Amino acid sequence: MFPNKKIQSLVGSKIQVEMKGNNHILEGTLSSADEYLNIHLIDTVEVEDEKRIKSLGSVVLRGNNIILVNPL
């Protein structure tokens, strides 16, 4: 399955996203995604060492800064 179709199938689900730089991990509900894998998360929280650090709310992530998307 192509990454775009897999990400589209996760819309409405809770996901965990690993970002480039300093091990940034975000968890939230996938609201939408486009063909470049830019994604919009709602109810987003920043996670560090498996502990929720900070609530971020609504976040848009640029696709080329995403390393890993993991369904929860």
Secondary structure, 3 states (H helix, E strand, C coil): CCHHHHHHHCCCCEEEEEECCCCEEEEEEEEEECCCCCEEEEEEEEEECCEEEEEEEEEEECHHHEEEEEEC
